Amino acid sequence: MSIQPSSLIEFRNVTFGYGGVPGRVVLDGITLSVPRGKVTALMGASGGGKTTLLRLVGGQIKAQQGEVLFDGHDIGAMNQTDLYAARRRMGMLFQFGALFTDLNVFDNVAFALREHTHLPEALVRDIVLMKLGAVGLRGAQALKPSEISGGMARRVALARAIVLDPELIMYDEPFAGLDPISLGTAAKLIRQLNNTLGITSIVVSHDLEETFRIADQVVVLANGKIAAQGTPEEVRQSSDPLVHQFVHAQADGPVRFHYPGPSVAEDFSAGLKQTGVRP
């Protein structure tokens, strides 16, 4: 019997950038392991590469250097058949849910079962009702997305993400735009489902307190690198100036309020010269 590696996802010296050559490097030699059965949080300032990491895991984009391994297999080297098979072992909760607006709650959750399996409709119904029951929305099965709240829509999307019993679930800003009650409910569900189903979770979030409360491992990305990695408490106690600024929500620090540019005097002098006015 083969022994499973302790990590479900591994990034090995991964580099990726947008915009061609030279382009903008978003990830610069990232090496990171995502342990099985745990909740790993990806955090950091906007534009730091968190969602890019999720896209690399899902095979939407390929690393320009390095390897992204899913259960020991390089996603970037997979053919279409193998990639689709790997994706069926993953669930994705998109930011704001991304439900199909023309389908009701039941059919949104049933979609993947009908698309990827040949189960009889009676069994599809039982599975969908179980998944909706797990997120507390079995009674909302007949409603359209326009008839439910944002928090409920996020929970429906979570039911859809787990309907194929994936080994990995990726959450892209699951708490964005939620009121405190809905936010707390979503966070509790992520932790409970992770523990109950024995799955692996990657959570991209800017909500520090709720994310720290449910995460086993926190990774803070900055400037294309890993600025901090460890338990929530270890990251909270980090002496790194950038991590300190992020954790304590400071407006200024290594991440500057002002975008880099010429000095105020240079900018205004240039404007006066263009208009022919002498300073």
C-alpha positions, 0 to 999 in steps of 0.5 A, a space after each residue: 500500500 502506497 503512503 500518501 505524502 503529508 502535503 496535498 499541494 506543493 509549490 516548488 520554486 514557482 515563478 509567475 508574472 503577468 503582462 509578457 516580457 519583462 512583465 510584472 512578477 507576482 510570484 517569485 520563487 515561491 516554495 510552499 506546502 499545503 498539509 492534508 486535512 488542514 485549513 491553510 490561509 493565504 493572506 497579504 495586501 491586494 495584488 500579492 498573488 493569492 488568487 494567482 496561487 489558486 489559479 495555478 492549483 486549478 490549472 487555469 494558468 501554468 507556472 513560468 518556472 517551477 512546479 505545482 504538485 497536486 497529490 504528487 503530480 505536476 498540474 502544469 504538465 498534465 494533459 487535458 484529460 488528467 487535468 479535468 480528472 484532477 479538477 473533479 477532486 477539487 471544489 471552488 468557492 468563488 468570490 460572491 458565490 458565482 451562482 447560476 442566476 437562472 437556476 434555483 438553489 437545488 439545481 445550482 447544487 445539482 449542476 456538477 452531479 448532473 455534469 460529471 456523473 451518471 447518477 439517477 435523479 433520485 440519488 442526485 436529489 438525496 445528495 443535494 438535499 444532504 449538502 444543502 442540509 449541511 449548510 442549513 439551507 435545505 428549506 431554500 431549495 426552490 428559491 432563485 439566487 435573486 431571492 436569497 441574501 448574499 450570505 445565503 448565496 455564499 452558503 449555497 455556493 459552498 454546498 455546490 463546492 462540496 457536492 462531489 466530495 472533493 479532497 480540496 476546497 479553495 475559497 476566494 474571499 469567502 467573507 467579502 461583503 458579509 454582515 457579522 452574523 453571515 461572516 461568522 456562520 461562513 467561517 464556522 461552516 468552513 472549519 466544521 466541513 474541513 473537520 467533518 469531511 477530512 478535506 484540505 482547505 485553502 482560504 484566501 481572505 483579508 478578514 484577519 480575525 475570522 481567518 486566524 480563528 479557523 486556520 491551522 496555517 497562515 501564509 502572508 505573501 508580499 512582493 512576490 515572496 512569503 513574508 511569514 508562515 506559521 500558526 496564526 499566533 506565530 504570524 501575529 507575533 512576527 517581527 517582520 515590519 511588513 507582516 506587522 503592518 498587515 496584522 495591525 492594519 497600519 496605513 503606512 509602513 513598508 507598504 506605502 500609502 503613496 504610489 511611487 513617483 516623482 516628488 511633489 516639486 518635480 511634478 508641479 514644476 513639470 506642469 508649469 513648464 508645459 503651460 509656459 508659466 514660470 514658477 
